[in-house]
Amino acid sequence: MDDMGGFSPGFHGRAHRFEGRLPPGQYPAEDFPVLSAGPTPQVPTETWSFTVTAEDGRSRAWSWAEMMDLPQEEPAVDIHCVTRWSKFDTNWRGVSLDVLLDEVETAADFVVAESYDGYTTNLPLEELTDGKAWLAHTFDGLPLSPEHGGPARLLVPHLYFWKSAKWVKGLRLTPQDEPGFWETAGYHNHGDPWREQRHWDDQ
């Protein structure tokens, strides 16, 4: 569960390096803060699986080996946490969600991402397609650590990072929007950092 905790803004006077890339209310961070709302699950790749389930109950599942055999991409993206830090030019490796979602026929408009620790977060399906999101397993050339959501997490960099569910085990496609863990606690349902959509009543 990402994006909770308090950090003191730093790196003052250096935001000009990121002009046009730093959303309002954010500050640039050079480290990668570890933010979770509960204990870190340990999920061995030998038993890991990822499942996409359509609204009619049909599903497609991948083992770790099957997922690693899929076409891999290496997105270099900026990420933004609701606690106001942004990290630039982060390097990942993973599978585009387009590849996984193409395996399941659906008429749903929404997705609930579900994690091994019980965490959920909701997204419109269109926010995960057309090259906008990945199932990421590598960060900076190394296997993704459990603290950062390994063995695999969602990577949805254009939204606040709580939408990039750690320890993700599947996507459930739904015809109606179903707010997830932080959304039901008052976080914004969409989470666009450029519109500062932090809280439920933000525009």
MDTraj code that builds the backbone (N, CA, C; nanometers):
import mdtraj as md
import numpy as np

residues = "MET ASP ASP MET GLY GLY PHE SER PRO GLY PHE HIS GLY ARG ALA HIS ARG PHE GLU GLY ARG LEU PRO PRO GLY GLN TYR PRO ALA GLU ASP PHE PRO VAL LEU SER ALA GLY PRO THR PRO GLN VAL PRO THR GLU THR TRP SER PHE THR VAL THR ALA GLU ASP GLY ARG SER ARG ALA TRP SER TRP ALA GLU MET MET ASP LEU PRO GLN GLU GLU PRO ALA VAL ASP ILE HIS CYS VAL THR ARG TRP SER LYS PHE ASP THR ASN TRP ARG GLY VAL SER LEU ASP VAL LEU LEU ASP GLU VAL GLU THR ALA ALA ASP PHE VAL VAL ALA GLU SER TYR ASP GLY TYR THR THR ASN LEU PRO LEU GLU GLU LEU THR ASP GLY LYS ALA TRP LEU ALA HIS THR PHE ASP GLY LEU PRO LEU SER PRO GLU HIS GLY GLY PRO ALA ARG LEU LEU VAL PRO HIS LEU TYR PHE TRP LYS SER ALA LYS TRP VAL LYS GLY LEU ARG LEU THR PRO GLN ASP GLU PRO GLY PHE TRP GLU THR ALA GLY TYR HIS ASN HIS GLY ASP PRO TRP ARG GLU GLN ARG HIS TRP ASP ASP GLN".split()
xyz = np.array([
    [0.0849, -0.1172, 0.0000],
    [0.0000, 0.0000, 0.0000],
    [0.0890, 0.1229, 0.0000],
    [0.0850, 0.1990, -0.1066],
    [0.1806, 0.3062, -0.1226],
    [0.1268, 0.4405, -0.0781],
    [0.2208, 0.5317, -0.0599],
    [0.1925, 0.6725, -0.0548],
    [0.1300, 0.7215, 0.0741],
    [0.1672, 0.6627, 0.1865],
    [0.1270, 0.7207, 0.3133],
    [0.2526, 0.7439, 0.3959],
    [0.2488, 0.8452, 0.4780],
    [0.3625, 0.8765, 0.5624],
    [0.3977, 1.0229, 0.5480],
    [0.4869, 1.0732, 0.6316],
    [0.5240, 1.2133, 0.6263],
    [0.6711, 1.2292, 0.5953],
    [0.7011, 1.3189, 0.5054],
    [0.8389, 1.3489, 0.4707],
    [0.8539, 1.4991, 0.4597],
    [0.9700, 1.5479, 0.4974],
    [0.9958, 1.6915, 0.4876],
    [1.0496, 1.7241, 0.3495],
    [0.9864, 1.8178, 0.2794],
    [1.0366, 1.8542, 0.1467],
    [1.1814, 1.8972, 0.1532],
    [1.2575, 1.8576, 0.0538],
    [1.3984, 1.8934, 0.0467],
    [1.4366, 1.9373, -0.0921],
    [1.5666, 1.9511, -0.1155],
    [1.6195, 1.9862, -0.2460],
    [1.5653, 2.1193, -0.2951],
    [1.5549, 2.2155, -0.2032],
    [1.5028, 2.3457, -0.2421],
    [1.5967, 2.4119, -0.3419],
    [1.5405, 2.4884, -0.4318],
    [1.6205, 2.5608, -0.5292],
    [1.6622, 2.4794, -0.6481],
    [1.6165, 2.3533, -0.6582],
    [1.6589, 2.2690, -0.7692],
    [1.5425, 2.2315, -0.8594],
    [1.4223, 2.2813, -0.8268],
    [1.3051, 2.2449, -0.9055],
    [1.3159, 2.2936, -1.0494],
    [1.3992, 2.3961, -1.0736],
    [1.4119, 2.4480, -1.2099],
    [1.4643, 2.3418, -1.3054],
    [1.5369, 2.2428, -1.2534],
    [1.5880, 2.1355, -1.3386],
    [1.4740, 2.0536, -1.3980],
    [1.3579, 2.0603, -1.3344],
    [1.2443, 1.9775, -1.3757],
    [1.1280, 2.0630, -1.4239],
    [1.1600, 2.1806, -1.4745],
    [1.0544, 2.2708, -1.5206],
    [0.9663, 2.2004, -1.6241],
    [0.8369, 2.2080, -1.6016],
    [0.7427, 2.1429, -1.6901],
    [0.7165, 1.9976, -1.6560],
    [0.7904, 1.9426, -1.5601],
    [0.7757, 1.8016, -1.5231],
    [0.7365, 1.7836, -1.3773],
    [0.7401, 1.8903, -1.2986],
    [0.7092, 1.8813, -1.1564],
    [0.5659, 1.9290, -1.1342],
    [0.4741, 1.8376, -1.0987],
    [0.3353, 1.8790, -1.0755],
    [0.3252, 1.9794, -0.9608],
    [0.2184, 2.0574, -0.9578],
    [0.2024, 2.1553, -0.8495],
    [0.1965, 2.0872, -0.7140],
    [0.2598, 2.1531, -0.6146],
    [0.2587, 2.1006, -0.4796],
    [0.3580, 1.9904, -0.4525],
    [0.4407, 1.9555, -0.5514],
    [0.5380, 1.8474, -0.5363],
    [0.6791, 1.9034, -0.5191],
    [0.7693, 1.8217, -0.4633],
    [0.9108, 1.8559, -0.4576],
    [0.9920, 1.7382, -0.5104],
    [1.1073, 1.7634, -0.5738],
    [1.1869, 1.6536, -0.6291],
    [1.2640, 1.5794, -0.5205],
    [1.2580, 1.4468, -0.5265],
    [1.3310, 1.3615, -0.4325],
    [1.4328, 1.2786, -0.5093],
    [1.5502, 1.2621, -0.4512],
    [1.6531, 1.1814, -0.5161],
    [1.6530, 1.0376, -0.4652],
    [1.5986, 1.0153, -0.3449],
    [1.5875, 0.8785, -0.2953],
    [1.4510, 0.8234, -0.3368],
    [1.4183, 0.7059, -0.2897],
    [1.2914, 0.6407, -0.3224],
    [1.2290, 0.6009, -0.1897],
    [1.1494, 0.6924, -0.1281],
    [1.0924, 0.6619, 0.0037],
    [1.0083, 0.5355, 0.0026],
    [1.0170, 0.4616, 0.1121],
    [0.9361, 0.3407, 0.1291],
    [0.8160, 0.3775, 0.2143],
    [0.6976, 0.3695, 0.1552],
    [0.5750, 0.4086, 0.2234],
    [0.4746, 0.2953, 0.2134],
    [0.4345, 0.2425, 0.3270],
    [0.3362, 0.1349, 0.3288],
    [0.2465, 0.1528, 0.4498],
    [0.1253, 0.0992, 0.4410],
    [0.0309, 0.1109, 0.5512],
    [0.0233, -0.0169, 0.6341],
    [0.1057, -0.1136, 0.6030],
    [0.1033, -0.2394, 0.6768],
    [0.2330, -0.3135, 0.6563],
    [0.2417, -0.4359, 0.7078],
    [0.3641, -0.5145, 0.6917],
    [0.3897, -0.5504, 0.5466],
    [0.5151, -0.5728, 0.5146],
    [0.5558, -0.6072, 0.3788],
    [0.5401, -0.7564, 0.3553],
    [0.4531, -0.7968, 0.2629],
    [0.4398, -0.9405, 0.2357],
    [0.5608, -0.9937, 0.1612],
    [0.5924, -1.1176, 0.1842],
    [0.7003, -1.1857, 0.1134],
    [0.6357, -1.2886, 0.0203],
    [0.6447, -1.2630, -0.1083],
    [0.5767, -1.3470, -0.2073],
    [0.6825, -1.4113, -0.2966],
    [0.7127, -1.5392, -0.2798],
    [0.8135, -1.6034, -0.3643],
    [0.7648, -1.6130, -0.5084],
    [0.8571, -1.5946, -0.6012],
    [0.8193, -1.6035, -0.7424],
    [0.7719, -1.7429, -0.7798],
    [0.8130, -1.8436, -0.7031],
    [0.7714, -1.9809, -0.7326],
    [0.6204, -1.9998, -0.7150],
    [0.5592, -1.9219, -0.6271],
    [0.4153, -1.9348, -0.6038],
    [0.3373, -1.8136, -0.6528],
    [0.4080, -1.7114, -0.7019],
    [0.3411, -1.5903, -0.7507],
    [0.2599, -1.6204, -0.8750],
    [0.1461, -1.5561, -0.8857],
    [0.0694, -1.5583, -1.0104],
    [-0.0041, -1.4263, -1.0251],
    [-0.0433, -1.3967, -1.1481],
    [-0.1162, -1.2738, -1.1778],
    [-0.2374, -1.3118, -1.2603],
    [-0.3552, -1.2654, -1.2180],
    [-0.4801, -1.3057, -1.2814],
    [-0.5597, -1.1838, -1.3238],
    [-0.6082, -1.1858, -1.4469],
    [-0.7039, -1.0858, -1.4945],
    [-0.8391, -1.1549, -1.5036],
    [-0.9371, -1.0998, -1.4317],
    [-1.0698, -1.1598, -1.4250],
    [-1.1726, -1.0650, -1.4853],
    [-1.2474, -1.1121, -1.5838],
    [-1.3501, -1.0319, -1.6481],
    [-1.4746, -1.0248, -1.5608],
    [-1.5663, -0.9378, -1.5982],
    [-1.6865, -0.9174, -1.5192],
    [-1.7787, -1.0394, -1.5166],
    [-1.7620, -1.1285, -1.6134],
    [-1.8445, -1.2500, -1.6145],
    [-1.7774, -1.3672, -1.5436],
    [-1.6629, -1.3427, -1.4824],
    [-1.5940, -1.4467, -1.4070],
    [-1.4863, -1.5198, -1.4837],
    [-1.4816, -1.5024, -1.6153],
    [-1.3750, -1.5659, -1.6923],
    [-1.2420, -1.5005, -1.6572],
    [-1.1362, -1.5808, -1.6539],
    [-1.0080, -1.5259, -1.6114],
    [-0.8933, -1.5863, -1.6918],
    [-0.7823, -1.5169, -1.6859],
    [-0.6563, -1.5633, -1.7447],
    [-0.5473, -1.5392, -1.6428],
    [-0.4690, -1.6423, -1.6137],
    [-0.3645, -1.6323, -1.5119],
    [-0.2287, -1.6628, -1.5735],
    [-0.1258, -1.5991, -1.5167],
    [0.0118, -1.6202, -1.5598],
    [0.0974, -1.6570, -1.4380],
    [0.1810, -1.7557, -1.4519],
    [0.2835, -1.7824, -1.3514],
    [0.3972, -1.6821, -1.3718],
    [0.4929, -1.6835, -1.2798],
    [0.6085, -1.5942, -1.2946],
    [0.6840, -1.6238, -1.4239],
    [0.7086, -1.7507, -1.4518],
    [0.7827, -1.7867, -1.5731],
    [0.7058, -1.7452, -1.6980],
    [0.5735, -1.7640, -1.6972],
    [0.4935, -1.7246, -1.8131],
    [0.4941, -1.5736, -1.8323],
    [0.4866, -1.5006, -1.7225],
    [0.4910, -1.3547, -1.7321],
    [0.6260, -1.3073, -1.7860],
    [0.7337, -1.3689, -1.7416],
    [0.8664, -1.3286, -1.7866],
    [0.8911, -1.3645, -1.9332],
    [0.8150, -1.4592, -1.9865],
    [0.8277, -1.4959, -2.1276],
    [0.7519, -1.4011, -2.2196],
    [0.6696, -1.3134, -2.1640],
    [0.5953, -1.2171, -2.2448],
    [0.6884, -1.1053, -2.2917],
    [0.6484, -1.0301, -2.3939],
    [0.7302, -0.9161, -2.4374],
    [0.7533, -0.8189, -2.3217],
    [0.8778, -0.7791, -2.3043],
    [0.9166, -0.6915, -2.1940],
    [0.9448, -0.5509, -2.2467],
    [0.9089, -0.4521, -2.1671],
    [0.9376, -0.3126, -2.1998],
    [1.0192, -0.2503, -2.0875],
    [1.0858, -0.1392, -2.1167],
    [1.1697, -0.0715, -2.0185],
    [1.1310, 0.0762, -2.0109],
    [1.0178, 0.1050, -1.9460],
    [0.9758, 0.2446, -1.9363],
    [1.0682, 0.3259, -1.8461],
    [1.0976, 0.4472, -1.8882],
    [1.1697, 0.5461, -1.8072],
    [1.0709, 0.6589, -1.7810],
    [1.0264, 0.6708, -1.6565],
    [0.9133, 0.7579, -1.6259],
    [0.9384, 0.8366, -1.4978],
    [0.8660, 0.9465, -1.4828],
    [0.8603, 1.0212, -1.3582],
    [0.7458, 0.9655, -1.2749],
    [0.7648, 0.9605, -1.1428],
    [0.6594, 0.9115, -1.0534],
    [0.6323, 1.0169, -0.9463],
    [0.5078, 1.0195, -0.8987],
    [0.4639, 1.1253, -0.8085],
    [0.3816, 1.0666, -0.6950],
    [0.4228, 1.0923, -0.5723],
    [0.3541, 1.0418, -0.4534],
    [0.2601, 1.1491, -0.3989],
    [0.1471, 1.1068, -0.3457],
    [0.0519, 1.2011, -0.2880],
    [0.1109, 1.2734, -0.1672],
    [0.2144, 1.2181, -0.1043],
    [0.2810, 1.2852, 0.0073],
    [0.3785, 1.3920, -0.0401],
    [0.3729, 1.4232, -0.1715],
    [0.4333, 1.5422, -0.2331],
    [0.5738, 1.5235, -0.2869],
    [0.6328, 1.4035, -0.2788],
    [0.7606, 1.3859, -0.3465],
    [0.7384, 1.3357, -0.4887],
    [0.8300, 1.3766, -0.5758],
    [0.8339, 1.3275, -0.7137],
    [0.9747, 1.2782, -0.7423],
    [0.9842, 1.1694, -0.8148],
    [1.1143, 1.1131, -0.8520],
    [1.1188, 1.1045, -1.0043],
    [1.2253, 1.1569, -1.0609],
    [1.2342, 1.1723, -1.2058],
    [1.3225, 1.0659, -1.2698],
    [1.2882, 1.0336, -1.3939],
    [1.3698, 0.9439, -1.4767],
    [1.3929, 0.8085, -1.4098],
    [1.2875, 0.7518, -1.3517],
    [1.2997, 0.6187, -1.2921],
    [1.2962, 0.5132, -1.4028],
    [1.3741, 0.4082, -1.3852],
    [1.3903, 0.3055, -1.4881],
    [1.3347, 0.1717, -1.4402],
    [1.2439, 0.1161, -1.5195],
    [1.1738, -0.0058, -1.4835],
    [1.1824, -0.1062, -1.5974],
    [1.1454, -0.2290, -1.5676],
    [1.1269, -0.3317, -1.6698],
    [1.0028, -0.4109, -1.6324],
    [0.9212, -0.4397, -1.7322],
    [0.7998, -0.5140, -1.7047],
    [0.7183, -0.5360, -1.8303],
    [0.5959, -0.5816, -1.8101],
    [0.5055, -0.6155, -1.9189],
    [0.3976, -0.5092, -1.9289],
    [0.3755, -0.4588, -2.0475],
    [0.2670, -0.3638, -2.0672],
    [0.1343, -0.4289, -2.0305],
    [0.0494, -0.3557, -1.9610],
    [-0.0812, -0.4104, -1.9280],
    [-0.1663, -0.4321, -2.0522],
    [-0.1319, -0.3665, -2.1617],
    [-0.2023, -0.3941, -2.2874],
    [-0.1903, -0.5418, -2.3242],
    [-0.0725, -0.5993, -2.3034],
    [-0.0492, -0.7396, -2.3385],
    [-0.1374, -0.8308, -2.2544],
    [-0.1467, -0.8025, -2.1249],
    [-0.2234, -0.8872, -2.0340],
    [-0.3738, -0.8688, -2.0542],
    [-0.4178, -0.7463, -2.0705],
    [-0.5601, -0.7197, -2.0856],
    [-0.6142, -0.7699, -2.2190],
    [-0.5277, -0.7790, -2.3174],
    [-0.5711, -0.8303, -2.4477],
    [-0.6133, -0.9770, -2.4412],
    [-0.5736, -1.0460, -2.3346],
    [-0.6050, -1.1878, -2.3218],
    [-0.7453, -1.2144, -2.2663],
    [-0.8137, -1.1086, -2.2216],
    [-0.9461, -1.1257, -2.1607],
    [-1.0446, -1.0338, -2.2305],
    [-1.1523, -1.0915, -2.2831],
    [-1.2562, -1.0117, -2.3471],
    [-1.3435, -0.9475, -2.2403],
    [-1.3697, -0.8172, -2.2552],
    [-1.4465, -0.7474, -2.1526],
    [-1.5199, -0.6294, -2.2124],
    [-1.6309, -0.5944, -2.1508],
    [-1.7021, -0.4706, -2.1816],
    [-1.6980, -0.3767, -2.0613],
    [-1.6180, -0.4112, -1.9619],
    [-1.6104, -0.3310, -1.8393],
    [-1.5388, -0.1995, -1.8646],
    [-1.5707, -0.1003, -1.7830],
    [-1.5064, 0.0305, -1.7921],
    [-1.4110, 0.0568, -1.6769],
    [-1.4117, -0.0307, -1.5762],
    [-1.3321, -0.0056, -1.4562],
    [-1.2524, -0.1297, -1.4162],
    [-1.1509, -0.1048, -1.3344],
    [-1.0629, -0.2107, -1.2864],
    [-1.0419, -0.1935, -1.1362],
    [-1.0396, -0.3042, -1.0646],
    [-0.9932, -0.3054, -0.9262],
    [-0.8642, -0.3866, -0.9234],
    [-0.7554, -0.3213, -0.8848],
    [-0.6279, -0.3914, -0.8664],
    [-0.6257, -0.4499, -0.7262],
    [-0.5882, -0.5783, -0.7170],
    [-0.5874, -0.6490, -0.5894],
    [-0.4470, -0.6993, -0.5587],
    [-0.4056, -0.6825, -0.4330],
    [-0.2694, -0.7162, -0.3928],
    [-0.2666, -0.8327, -0.2947],
    [-0.1482, -0.8908, -0.2787],
    [-0.1323, -1.0059, -0.1916],
    [-0.1560, -0.9738, -0.0442],
    [-0.1502, -0.8474, -0.0065],
    [-0.1741, -0.8112, 0.1332],
    [-0.3175, -0.7662, 0.1576],
    [-0.4047, -0.7777, 0.0565],
    [-0.5428, -0.7367, 0.0722],
    [-0.5723, -0.5964, 0.0237],
    [-0.4692, -0.5223, -0.0135],
    [-0.4874, -0.3854, -0.0636],
    [-0.5616, -0.3861, -0.1960],
    [-0.6442, -0.2842, -0.2165],
    [-0.7101, -0.2649, -0.3449],
    [-0.7032, -0.1180, -0.3841],
    [-0.7051, -0.0933, -0.5138],
    [-0.7211, 0.0422, -0.5655],
    [-0.7958, 0.0333, -0.6973],
    [-0.8745, 0.1346, -0.7266],
    [-0.9605, 0.1334, -0.8448],
    [-0.9107, 0.2312, -0.9498],
    [-0.9317, 0.1938, -1.0763],
    [-0.8918, 0.2796, -1.1873],
    [-0.9892, 0.2596, -1.3034],
    [-1.0130, 0.3639, -1.3822],
    [-1.0808, 0.3420, -1.5092],
    [-0.9927, 0.2553, -1.5994],
    [-1.0538, 0.1646, -1.6719],
    [-0.9760, 0.0758, -1.7593],
    [-0.8908, 0.1549, -1.8567],
    [-0.9413, 0.2666, -1.9049],
    [-0.8680, 0.3450, -2.0033],
    [-0.7377, 0.4021, -1.9483],
    [-0.7228, 0.4084, -1.8165],
    [-0.5983, 0.4573, -1.7572],
    [-0.4882, 0.3521, -1.7584],
    [-0.5218, 0.2288, -1.7930],
    [-0.4235, 0.1201, -1.7927],
    [-0.3867, 0.0734, -1.9332],
    [-0.4477, 0.1312, -2.0355],
    [-0.4274, 0.0839, -2.1724],
    [-0.3534, 0.1877, -2.2559],
    [-0.3237, 0.1497, -2.3805],
    [-0.2556, 0.2393, -2.4753],
    [-0.1181, 0.2827, -2.4249],
    [-0.0455, 0.1861, -2.3651],
    [0.0925, 0.2127, -2.3257],
    [0.1095, 0.3003, -2.2042],
    [0.0079, 0.3079, -2.1182],
    [0.0152, 0.3960, -2.0011],
    [0.0513, 0.3250, -1.8719],
    [0.0533, 0.1897, -1.8701],
    [0.0736, 0.1186, -1.7433],
    [0.1416, -0.0152, -1.7676],
    [0.2102, -0.0644, -1.6623],
    [0.2882, -0.1872, -1.6733],
    [0.2736, -0.2709, -1.5466],
    [0.3017, -0.3994, -1.5604],
    [0.3272, -0.4886, -1.4480],
    [0.4790, -0.4944, -1.4366],
    [0.5333, -0.4233, -1.3383],
    [0.6776, -0.4028, -1.3292],
    [0.7415, -0.4975, -1.2285],
    [0.8562, -0.5559, -1.2666],
    [0.9274, -0.6489, -1.1794],
    [1.0733, -0.6109, -1.1573],
    [1.1204, -0.5074, -1.2249],
    [1.2613, -0.4670, -1.2147],
    [1.2683, -0.3154, -1.2001],
    [1.3566, -0.2692, -1.1110],
    [1.3790, -0.1261, -1.0918],
    [1.5284, -0.0990, -1.0920],
    [1.5719, -0.0060, -1.1758],
    [1.7145, 0.0279, -1.1884],
    [1.8005, -0.0947, -1.2137],
    [1.7507, -0.1856, -1.2933],
    [1.8282, -0.3019, -1.3351],
    [1.8309, -0.4172, -1.2377],
    [1.7623, -0.4028, -1.1231],
    [1.7621, -0.5087, -1.0216],
    [1.6190, -0.5557, -0.9967],
    [1.6037, -0.6820, -0.9534],
    [1.4689, -0.7280, -0.9188],
    [1.4042, -0.6338, -0.8181],
    [1.2788, -0.6044, -0.8377],
    [1.2071, -0.5126, -0.7503],
    [1.2023, -0.5681, -0.6084],
    [1.2481, -0.4895, -0.5124],
    [1.2548, -0.5355, -0.3743],
    [1.1146, -0.5432, -0.3146],
    [1.0959, -0.6300, -0.2147],
    [0.9654, -0.6374, -0.1495],
    [0.9186, -0.5029, -0.0935],
    [1.0102, -0.4234, -0.0418],
    [0.9721, -0.2948, 0.0166],
    [0.9085, -0.2018, -0.0863],
    [0.9463, -0.2178, -0.2113],
    [0.8911, -0.1342, -0.3177],
    [0.7855, -0.2075, -0.4002],
    [0.7376, -0.3208, -0.3477],
    [0.6264, -0.3886, -0.4122],
    [0.6611, -0.5158, -0.4837],
    [0.7878, -0.5611, -0.4745],
    [0.8274, -0.6827, -0.5414],
    [0.7642, -0.8062, -0.4808],
    [0.7492, -0.9096, -0.5599],
    [0.8188, -0.9288, -0.6877],
    [0.7616, -0.8504, -0.8050],
    [0.6366, -0.8037, -0.7993],
    [0.5818, -0.7253, -0.9096],
    [0.4762, -0.6300, -0.8563],
    [0.4712, -0.5124, -0.9160],
    [0.3745, -0.4104, -0.8792],
    [0.3176, -0.3478, -1.0048],
    [0.2066, -0.2796, -0.9891],
    [0.1593, -0.1965, -1.0986],
    [0.2480, -0.0738, -1.1097],
    [0.2611, -0.0243, -1.2310],
    [0.3294, 0.1016, -1.2561],
    [0.2363, 0.1848, -1.3440],
    [0.1743, 0.2844, -1.2804],
    [0.0814, 0.3746, -1.3494],
    [0.1329, 0.5158, -1.3247],
    [0.2385, 0.5574, -1.3930],
    [0.3131, 0.6763, -1.3529],
    [0.2399, 0.8082, -1.3696],
    [0.1358, 0.8136, -1.4514],
    [0.0670, 0.9416, -1.4718],
    [-0.0336, 0.9725, -1.3624],
    [-0.0548, 0.8790, -1.2683],
    [-0.1403, 0.9026, -1.1531],
    [-0.0561, 0.8966, -1.0262],
    [-0.1094, 0.9535, -0.9153],
    [-0.0386, 0.9429, -0.7886],
    [-0.0057, 0.7963, -0.7604],
    [0.1050, 0.7750, -0.6915],
    [0.1653, 0.6427, -0.6869],
    [0.0866, 0.5429, -0.6026],
    [-0.0135, 0.5880, -0.5238],
    [-0.0927, 0.4876, -0.4517],
    [-0.1756, 0.4040, -0.5491],
    [-0.1933, 0.4547, -0.6716],
    [-0.2639, 0.3777, -0.7736],
    [-0.1756, 0.2670, -0.8324],
    [-0.0455, 0.2758, -0.8136],
    [0.0485, 0.1742, -0.8632],
    [0.0644, 0.0660, -0.7564],
    [-0.0367, -0.0166, -0.7432],
    [-0.0465, -0.1105, -0.6307],
    [0.0765, -0.1992, -0.6171],
    [0.1319, -0.2029, -0.4952],
    [0.2408, -0.2950, -0.4636],
    [0.1888, -0.4375, -0.4532],
    [0.2790, -0.5342, -0.4700],
    [0.2526, -0.6770, -0.4478],
    [0.1257, -0.7225, -0.5200],
    [0.1060, -0.6710, -0.6383],
    [-0.0207, -0.6928, -0.7077],
    [-0.0340, -0.8387, -0.7504],
    [-0.1544, -0.8920, -0.7354],
    [-0.1797, -1.0303, -0.7758],
    [-0.2837, -1.0420, -0.8859],
    [-0.3522, -0.9322, -0.9162],
    [-0.4494, -0.9426, -1.0237],
    [-0.5282, -0.8162, -1.0463],
    [-0.6022, -0.8172, -1.1574],
    [-0.6948, -0.7111, -1.1931],
    [-0.8331, -0.7718, -1.2080],
    [-0.9295, -0.7084, -1.1459],
    [-1.0690, -0.7524, -1.1584],
    [-1.1452, -0.6454, -1.2362],
    [-1.2001, -0.6827, -1.3510],
    [-1.2709, -0.5895, -1.4375],
    [-1.4157, -0.5785, -1.3925],
    [-1.4653, -0.4555, -1.3823],
    [-1.5984, -0.4334, -1.3278],
    [-1.6749, -0.3318, -1.4126],
    [-1.8071, -0.3491, -1.4237],
    [-1.8870, -0.2505, -1.4970],
    [-1.9091, -0.1223, -1.4180],
    [-1.9037, -0.1315, -1.2837],
    [-1.9194, -0.0131, -1.1994],
    [-1.7884, 0.0160, -1.1261],
    [-1.7683, 0.1422, -1.0982],
    [-1.6498, 0.1840, -1.0237],
    [-1.6618, 0.1380, -0.8791],
    [-1.5542, 0.0797, -0.8248],
    [-1.5528, 0.0313, -0.6873],
    [-1.4318, 0.0905, -0.6151],
    [-1.4497, 0.1974, -0.5392],
    [-1.3367, 0.2594, -0.4700],
    [-1.2589, 0.1591, -0.3860],
    [-1.1265, 0.1768, -0.3837],
    [-1.0387, 0.0854, -0.3132],
    [-1.0047, 0.1332, -0.1729],
    [-0.8912, 0.0853, -0.1217],
    [-0.8524, 0.1069, 0.0181],
    [-0.8431, 0.2545, 0.0535],
    [-0.7546, 0.3279, -0.0139],
    [-0.7371, 0.4692, 0.0198],
    [-0.8529, 0.5538, -0.0299],
    [-0.9152, 0.5127, -0.1384],
    [-1.0275, 0.5903, -0.1915],
    [-1.1450, 0.5911, -0.0941],
    [-1.1720, 0.4777, -0.0313],
    [-1.2802, 0.4738, 0.0673],
    [-1.2413, 0.5470, 0.1954],
    [-1.1122, 0.5736, 0.2142],
    [-1.0658, 0.6481, 0.3315],
    [-1.0590, 0.7981, 0.3054],
    [-1.0978, 0.8419, 0.1857],
    [-1.1037, 0.9850, 0.1589],
    [-1.0076, 1.0356, 0.0538],
    [-0.9234, 0.9465, -0.0013],
    [-0.8369, 0.9886, -0.1104],
    [-0.9183, 1.0042, -0.2387],
    [-0.8660, 1.0823, -0.3312],
    [-0.9385, 1.1112, -0.4547],
    [-0.9593, 0.9838, -0.5360],
    [-1.0712, 0.9759, -0.6041],
    [-1.1021, 0.8550, -0.6786],
    [-1.0141, 0.8384, -0.8023],
    [-0.9643, 0.9478, -0.8575],
    [-0.8839, 0.9407, -0.9804],
    [-0.7356, 0.9568, -0.9521],
    [-0.6946, 1.0674, -0.8880],
    [-0.5556, 1.0829, -0.8456],
    [-0.4611, 1.1374, -0.9499],
    [-0.5034, 1.2416, -1.0209],
    [-0.4168, 1.3058, -1.1205],
    [-0.3271, 1.4073, -1.0507],
    [-0.1931, 1.3867, -1.0504],
    [-0.1052, 1.4805, -0.9798],
    [-0.1045, 1.6198, -1.0402],
    [-0.1303, 1.6309, -1.1693],
    [-0.1286, 1.7621, -1.2332],
    [-0.2495, 1.8462, -1.1956],
    [-0.3543, 1.7808, -1.1457],
    [-0.4728, 1.8517, -1.0981],
    [-0.4806, 1.8510, -0.9458],
    [-0.3739, 1.8018, -0.8808],
    [-0.3662, 1.7922, -0.7348],
    [-0.4891, 1.7227, -0.6767],
    [-0.5229, 1.6099, -0.7352],
    [-0.6390, 1.5329, -0.6895],
    [-0.5976, 1.4411, -0.5754],
    [-0.5785, 1.5011, -0.4584],
    [-0.5349, 1.4256, -0.3413],
    [-0.6522, 1.3732, -0.2595],
    [-0.7500, 1.4602, -0.2371],
    [-0.8613, 1.4269, -0.1501],
    [-0.9893, 1.4108, -0.2302],
    [-1.0849, 1.3444, -0.1692],
    [-1.2069, 1.3044, -0.2408],
    [-1.2764, 1.4237, -0.3057],
    [-1.2772, 1.5403, -0.2414],
    [-1.3521, 1.6538, -0.2940],
    [-1.2681, 1.7472, -0.3800],
    [-1.1421, 1.7106, -0.4086],
    [-1.0621, 1.7906, -0.5024],
    [-1.1189, 1.7764, -0.6423],
    [-1.1117, 1.8823, -0.7199],
    [-1.1653, 1.8803, -0.8556],
    [-1.0755, 1.8019, -0.9506],
])
top = md.Topology()
chain = top.add_chain()
for i, resn in enumerate(residues, 1):
    res = top.add_residue(resn, chain, resSeq=i)
    for name in ("N", "CA", "C"):
        top.add_atom(name, md.element.get_by_symbol(name[0]), res)
traj = md.Trajectory(xyz[None], top)
